Structure formats: structure tokens, C-alpha cells
């Protein structure tokens, strides 16, 4: 399999989750290869708990998840994202 890129993961999450904002940062330099930090903002997260949100992200990544050794996730609804950036 080809090496994972942050851009490929971002595009897949946008497409599969209908995300309006996605940030993917490779943290492989800080950790082992295949380490990423995610921020995903999607309406699909409304009414869902943290574990349900993370499962949706994991399902969206599908086979790429097999190559990921460490995955730090932050999942927000559009309203939560807007609240955080209200005063920015």
C-alpha cells in the first residue's frame, strides 16, 4: 500500500462525512510512522456522543485505518466550531 498523506485523509473525510472543515496533521515526526491528528467539523455529528463520532471517523477512513498507528481525533458539530471561533 502507498504511504498515507494528510491531504488524502482530509479529502476522504470531507467526502465521506460531508465535513465542512477538516484539518489533518501528520505527527509521525513526533511519534511512529502513520500518526495523525484530526479536526473534523460535520453536521453528521449532531446528537452523537464522542465515541459515536470517533467511530464514524474510523469507518470513513476504512482501509487507511489499517496503516494508522496513532490517531488523535477532535470532532465537532458546525455549531460547536462556530462557538469556538465567535471571538476570533
Beta strands, then each sheet from edge to edge (+ up, - down):
strand 1: 21-26
strand 2: 35-41
strand 3: 70-76
sheet 1: 1+ 2- 3-
end
